[in-house]
Amino acid sequence: MRKWLFVLSCFLSACTVGPNYEKKDVFEDAQIAESLKLHGTKLQISQKWYQDFGDSNLDYFISEAINENTDVLSTIEKLRQARTIAKIAKVQYLPMLDLSSGYDYAKPSKNIGLTADTDYFSIGFDGNWEIDIWGKGRRLNEQKRAEFENMLYTLRNVKNVITAEVATTYFNIKTLEEKRRIALHNLSLQKDIFKSIDEKYQAGITDESTYHQASYLLEKTKALIPSLEARISSEKNALATLIGKLPNTIDEKIKTKTNPVKNASRYEIKNLLDLPADIIRTRPDVKAAEKMMVAQNAAIGQAIASVYPNVSLSGLFGFEAKNMSDLIKSSSKAYSYQPSLTAPIFHWGELQNNINLEREKMAETYQAYRKTLLSSVEELSNAITALQKEYQANRASRNAAYNMKKAFQAMKEKYENGLIEYSSLLQVQQDLLEAETTLADSNGAIISKIIAFYKATGGGYNDEK
């Protein structure tokens, strides 16, 4: 008996119709590496890359987001659903057994020639097995397993995106806080100058034009601060939402002794290109798109299996008796079995069109994978270039801010010694505020572009090819 079961299992496993999935590479790793100018394998991306910033507050916010963000939690639920669906598919073509019991009473019409009444109790087991000869069940199992893996990679990609979004929002807040500090500092300087001018104006030493110019600059700088504070509040609320908190509940957690945006974040630019050639192909979103091709390929096999004959077995074993007291007796045993075979003969091309449809879907899924891969290469290329160029711009902004600070100090001294008119100092004041604000924006942009670079690599959520 065991020998025949072994032969039958070998026969069934050998009859899985439809194409087996073959990996379809849009581009070779070497082509991708050449396009991105990658030249190494040393740089390994950790899922906790953000810890390199050395900011414990940022670490806290990202940890909270991974555990509490609604998109992450929603995707986890979808992953659980996909796992349950895969479990259901795994047993779809196994023998099924049901317990049934009942009471049957029928009184036929005398006009049909039958006069005997039917009156009996029954209890037993109903069995049914659709034999998976052509592998339709195995292809279904393959499809649902691939869809589960797709959702697993989707979850990793969501975590990558949320991590980058939290980090970007956090440093947006720090950039705005630095710009507010600069505005307040300049406001303090302008108040000191205005006080001097006001005293001179009241004494009739300076003219009305100088007084109003100083007043104009003071009010103009004051007007910057409410706008900056409104944007800071908006970004804080966005960060709170990302970590699953209510607005206006993270003020204490976001405070830092020193602002990381005050100085440009240092990053070894040469490391940007020291990435493995397969960094794109192993990104979680690219792997998720590939798993959809695996799932769709299995759907083709299911459609092909539907063309072949279907064999099923059904049967009943139980007890039947006219009286309840006689039901569980050996003489009340009853059983039946019904093997059946069905084969499609004429369906007006429906089955072949189903196969064609699944193949067309496969072509569409391949293009979706191709688009994801190309978009990923574009994203990483843009991130690398943007970070390189931002460092160049930052160097110029830093030099400009330094020179304007020196120029302001020199002009202020000249003004206080009566060597120049206030109008000359006014222009330098405005230029200093602009230069320092531009530098703060550039420092924040460097951090944002470092974050974008890590996100574009897959954020450490990369998987083997």
KADA-V405168 format. One record per residue. RES is the residue in one letter. OMEGA is omega in degrees with one decimal (999 if undefined). D_CENTER is the distance of its C-alpha to the mean C-alpha in Angstrom with 2 decimals. Layout:
# KADA-V405168
RES|OMEGA|D_CENTER  RES|OMEGA|D_CENTER
This chain:
# KADA-V405168
M|179.4|51.95  R|179.4|49.25  K|-179.5|50.10  W|176.5|49.55  L|179.0|46.20  F|178.9|45.10  V|-179.9|46.34  L|-179.9|44.62  S|177.6|41.23  C|179.8|41.62  F|-177.7|42.55  L|-178.0|39.62  S|-178.9|37.05  A|-174.0|38.66  C|176.6|38.26  T|-175.8|34.56  V|179.7|34.76  G|-177.1|32.26  P|170.3|30.61  N|-176.6|28.82  Y|174.1|25.48  E|-176.1|26.01  K|-179.8|23.32  K|178.9|23.23  D|177.2|22.62  V|178.1|22.44  F|174.8|23.60  E|178.4|25.03  D|-178.9|23.62  A|178.9|26.78  Q|178.9|26.18  I|-179.9|22.69  A|179.0|24.24  E|180.0|27.13  S|-178.2|25.08  L|-177.6|23.20  K|176.1|26.42  L|-175.4|24.95  H|-179.3|27.87  G|179.1|27.02  T|-172.2|25.21  K|-173.4|25.88  L|177.8|22.79  Q|-177.4|20.50  I|177.3|17.20  S|175.7|16.81  Q|178.3|13.78  K|179.8|16.10  W|-177.1|16.88  Y|178.6|17.06  Q|176.8|20.19  D|178.2|22.05  F|177.6|22.49  G|-177.4|24.68  D|-177.0|23.72  S|177.6|23.83  N|177.6|22.71  L|178.5|19.42  D|179.7|19.03  Y|-176.6|19.78  F|-180.0|17.32  I|176.9|14.32  S|178.2|15.75  E|-178.8|16.15  A|-179.7|12.63  I|-177.4|11.32  N|-170.5|14.13  E|-178.2|14.45  N|-175.2|11.56  T|178.0|11.77  D|178.1|8.21  V|-177.9|7.93  L|177.8|11.42  S|179.4|11.08  T|176.0|8.64  I|177.9|11.21  E|176.7|13.90  K|177.9|12.70  L|178.0|12.72  R|177.4|16.18  Q|-179.7|17.32  A|178.4|16.48  R|178.9|18.42  T|177.7|21.27  I|178.5|21.46  A|177.8|21.74  K|178.5|24.51  I|-179.1|26.28  A|-175.6|26.24  K|-177.4|27.66  V|-173.2|30.85  Q|-174.6|31.20  Y|173.4|34.07  L|178.0|35.82  P|-179.6|39.16  M|-177.8|38.92  L|179.6|41.66  D|173.8|42.50  L|178.8|45.29  S|175.9|47.48  S|-179.3|50.60  G|177.7|52.75  Y|-175.4|56.13  D|175.3|57.56  Y|178.6|60.50  A|174.7|61.77  K|-176.5|65.12  P|176.9|65.65  S|177.4|67.81  K|-176.9|71.41  N|177.8|71.32  I|174.2|69.08  G|179.2|71.55  L|-177.1|69.62  T|-177.3|71.09  A|176.2|69.46  D|174.6|66.99  T|-176.1|63.78  D|-179.5|63.06  Y|175.5|61.02  F|178.2|58.25  S|172.4|55.51  I|-178.3|52.81  G|-177.6|50.89  F|173.9|47.77  D|179.7|46.21  G|178.2|44.33  N|-179.7|42.34  W|171.7|40.73  E|-172.2|39.33  I|-176.2|39.74  D|-176.2|36.84  I|-171.6|39.18  W|173.8|37.08  G|178.6|33.73  K|178.6|32.14  G|179.3|30.98  R|176.6|29.78  R|176.4|27.77  L|177.8|26.31  N|178.4|25.40  E|-179.7|23.88  Q|-176.6|21.79  K|176.0|20.46  R|177.8|19.81  A|177.5|17.76  E|174.9|15.77  F|179.6|15.23  E|175.3|14.09  N|-179.4|11.71  M|176.7|10.12  L|178.0|10.39  Y|176.5|8.52  T|177.1|5.73  L|178.5|5.94  R|179.5|6.33  N|177.4|3.53  V|177.8|2.02  K|177.2|5.58  N|-178.9|6.05  V|-178.1|5.09  I|177.3|6.97  T|179.8|9.51  A|-178.3|10.29  E|177.4|10.62  V|-179.6|12.86  A|179.9|14.82  T|180.0|15.39  T|179.5|16.56  Y|-177.7|18.73  F|170.2|20.43  N|178.1|20.88  I|-179.0|22.93  K|176.9|24.84  T|178.8|25.60  L|177.7|26.96  E|177.3|28.92  E|177.1|30.46  K|176.3|31.43  R|177.9|33.00  R|179.5|34.89  I|-180.0|36.19  A|179.3|37.29  L|178.4|39.06  H|178.3|40.73  N|177.7|41.98  L|178.3|43.09  S|177.7|45.14  L|-177.8|46.79  Q|177.5|47.53  K|178.9|49.05  D|-179.9|51.42  I|-178.8|52.50  F|178.5|52.85  K|178.4|55.00  S|-179.6|57.31  I|179.7|57.50  D|178.4|58.12  E|179.0|61.01  K|-178.9|62.46  Y|179.6|62.05  Q|178.9|63.81  A|179.4|66.57  G|-179.1|66.91  I|-179.4|66.04  T|-174.8|62.99  D|-177.3|62.58  E|-179.4|60.56  S|179.2|58.25  T|179.6|57.05  Y|-177.0|56.57  H|176.0|54.41  Q|179.3|52.36  A|178.5|51.55  S|179.1|50.80  Y|-178.2|48.51  L|179.2|46.42  L|-179.5|46.23  E|178.8|45.02  K|178.8|42.55  T|176.7|40.89  K|-176.5|40.98  A|179.9|39.13  L|-168.9|36.11  I|177.9|35.48  P|179.3|34.74  S|178.1|32.21  L|-179.6|30.45  E|176.8|30.59  A|179.0|29.13  R|176.6|26.12  I|179.4|25.77  S|179.5|25.90  S|179.8|23.26  E|177.1|20.81  K|178.2|21.72  N|176.9|21.02  A|178.4|17.56  L|178.1|16.95  A|179.0|18.58  T|180.0|16.36  L|-178.3|13.18  I|174.7|14.95  G|179.1|16.36  K|175.7|19.80  L|176.5|22.33  P|176.7|23.25  N|-179.5|26.02  T|-175.0|25.48  I|-175.2|24.17  D|-177.8|27.08  E|-176.6|28.66  K|-173.0|25.59  I|-178.7|24.81  K|177.4|28.34  T|179.6|29.06  K|177.9|32.46  T|-179.1|31.68  N|-178.6|29.22  P|-178.6|27.07  V|-178.4|27.10  K|176.1|30.90  N|-179.7|30.87  A|177.0|28.66  S|-178.5|26.27  R|178.4|27.67  Y|179.8|25.68  E|-177.0|27.36  I|-177.5|26.71  K|179.0|28.10  N|-177.1|25.26  L|-175.0|22.82  L|-179.1|24.32  D|-177.1|24.96  L|175.1|21.87  P|-175.1|22.13  A|-176.4|22.39  D|-175.6|19.70  I|-179.6|16.97  I|-174.9|15.35  R|-178.2|15.93  T|174.6|14.34  R|-176.3|10.91  P|179.6|8.36  D|177.0|7.47  V|177.3|11.27  K|178.0|12.12  A|179.2|10.31  A|178.5|12.37  E|179.8|15.34  K|175.1|15.31  M|174.3|15.68  M|177.3|18.75  V|-179.4|20.08  A|-177.7|19.81  Q|176.0|21.51  N|177.7|24.14  A|177.8|25.04  A|176.1|25.49  I|179.0|28.10  G|177.9|29.96  Q|179.8|30.13  A|178.6|31.60  I|-179.7|34.14  A|-179.2|35.12  S|-180.0|36.02  V|-173.1|38.84  Y|179.4|40.64  P|-179.3|42.96  N|179.8|41.59  V|178.4|43.52  S|178.0|43.29  L|174.5|45.43  S|-177.6|46.23  G|-179.0|48.85  L|170.4|50.39  F|-179.3|52.18  G|-177.0|53.75  F|176.1|56.89  E|179.9|58.83  A|-179.3|61.96  K|179.0|64.05  N|-179.9|64.34  M|-176.9|61.62  S|-179.3|63.89  D|-170.2|64.09  L|-177.2|60.36  I|175.2|59.58  K|-177.7|62.47  S|-179.8|62.66  S|-179.3|64.68  S|-178.9|61.85  K|176.4|59.37  A|177.2|57.78  Y|176.1|55.27  S|174.7|54.13  Y|-176.3|51.76  Q|170.8|50.66  P|179.6|49.11  S|177.2|47.96  L|175.1|46.88  T|-179.8|45.41  A|178.2|44.97  P|-179.2|43.74  I|-176.1|46.65  F|-178.5|46.17  H|177.4|43.00  W|177.7|43.51  G|-175.9|40.89  E|-175.1|38.13  L|178.0|37.04  Q|177.9|37.09  N|174.3|35.14  N|177.0|32.49  I|179.5|32.25  N|-179.6|32.16  L|-179.6|29.42  E|177.0|27.14  R|176.8|27.92  E|175.3|27.13  K|178.1|23.73  M|178.2|23.27  A|177.8|24.19  E|-179.7|21.63  T|177.1|18.84  Y|179.2|20.11  Q|176.6|19.91  A|176.3|16.26  Y|-179.6|15.69  R|179.4|18.07  K|179.5|16.39  T|179.8|12.98  L|-179.9|15.16  L|179.3|17.28  S|179.6|14.65  S|176.8|13.27  V|178.5|16.94  E|-177.5|17.56  E|-179.4|14.81  L|178.0|16.20  S|179.2|19.71  N|-178.5|19.36  A|179.8|17.97  I|-178.9|20.90  T|-177.6|23.46  A|-179.6|22.43  L|177.7|22.74  Q|-177.5|26.03  K|-180.0|27.48  E|176.0|26.49  Y|176.5|28.49  Q|179.2|31.40  A|-178.6|31.20  N|178.4|30.95  R|178.8|34.11  A|179.6|35.95  S|179.3|34.73  R|177.6|35.83  N|-179.2|39.22  A|-179.9|39.62  A|179.2|38.97  Y|-178.7|41.39  N|-179.7|44.05  M|177.8|43.75  K|177.0|44.13  K|-179.2|47.27  A|179.7|48.51  F|180.0|48.10  Q|179.5|49.98  A|-179.2|52.78  M|179.3|53.03  K|178.6|53.04  E|178.2|55.88  K|-179.3|57.81  Y|-178.6|57.36  E|178.2|58.59  N|176.2|61.61  G|-177.1|62.32  L|-179.9|61.78  I|175.2|59.25  E|-179.0|58.52  Y|-179.0|55.56  S|177.9|54.10  S|178.3|53.47  L|-179.5|51.66  L|-178.3|49.66  Q|180.0|47.98  V|176.6|47.14  Q|-179.9|45.62  Q|179.9|43.31  D|179.4|42.37  L|178.7|41.66  L|179.8|39.27  E|-178.2|37.45  A|-180.0|37.36  E|177.1|36.03  T|177.9|33.37  T|178.5|32.32  L|177.8|32.14  A|177.3|29.94  D|-179.2|27.54  S|176.7|27.59  N|177.5|27.05  G|-179.5|23.96  A|178.0|22.77  I|179.5|23.19  I|179.4|20.90  S|-178.8|18.23  K|171.1|18.63  I|177.5|18.53  I|179.7|15.13  A|178.2|14.04  F|-179.8|15.70  Y|178.0|13.93  K|-176.9|10.43  A|177.8|11.95  T|-175.6|13.32  G|174.9|10.19  G|-178.4|10.81  G|178.4|12.99  Y|-178.2|10.60  N|-177.7|12.79  D|177.0|14.82  E|-178.6|18.30  K|999|19.14
